Amino acid sequence: MLIVDETGDPKRGHRIVLAAQQYLGKLGPVAHGVVAVTSHWADGSRHMPLGVKPYRPASRLPKGRKDPDFHTKPQLAWQLIEEARAAGIPFRLVVADSIYGENADLEAKLYGAKIPYIMGLKPSHGTWQQVDDRANPPAFTPAEAAARLPLAAWERTVRFDSHGQELVRSIAELELGTTYGPDTGIRLVAATLDPTQLKPESTWYLATSLPLALVSAEQVYELYRLRDWIEHSWCCWPLPSASWSVRCRPLLPRGRMGEKSEPTSSQPASGTASVGRVVWNAALRRVRAWLCPWARLQLYWRRWSSTAPPPELAALLAHVASARPLEAPT
């Protein structure tokens, strides 16, 4: 399958290319930073990053949203999907969250290209309905449809995470007007921790073009869960900055933050001139810029094949192994 997602990283400076006040999921609704749309190939046991498209905020472009260089995240996602198809990447399904599921244009392109998909929907996703009885109006949103579903219609499922802990979910097939239903072209599946409360933070609504005869509601949710697995497993992606912006655990002991560097032959001794000082953030970025790509690229290839890497990948591994970072395109 092909998983489309976005990632954001906070940035402090206002001179950084493409940095702006925008949605950064890991920091809350809005924060100052950069965002990129990414694509990943996965089959449930292996994961391979494929492409990345930096998101250019309208506030950083001369003509705003009318600027030719402005593209929405769903538009960037479609570009990544087309690139994967052109490159011959084998996938039979596209998975994405509600940022893309709420976009009718992207959904229409996938449907027109006959690419099956599973995409999230917001609980408040509205639909057009004909109201015959004003005293008893139909459900207009996924949240309303789920709330009206009898408890007996929910299927309780139990699975285990990587630590052996139980993950209990209740899953159901929903009907929402003439747009969503098991007998229509697009199904609507709900999964929740508690069907009696349906809290928004623990309830997921999924639109899919996969037919019920081939894929059950539980299987739809299982496929969608791979998107979360991707979010927690990948480490490095090149975002538009001076060097790679990465997500790794600190590579040096925290106790060394701010310590003075040791004098060397090329560095004046203490008291003679200025004494060097370790700038923790800068030093960590320099190490991450080569160590994370080196570690992750090797891991990806070993999961893909037991043979020696091709010459191009071997040259790339040799490049980062010599402590030279990978520069991101601007």
Order of alpha helices (4+ residues) and beta strands (2+ residues): beta-beta-beta-beta-alpha-beta-alpha-alpha-beta-alpha-beta-beta-beta-beta-alpha-beta-beta-alpha-alpha
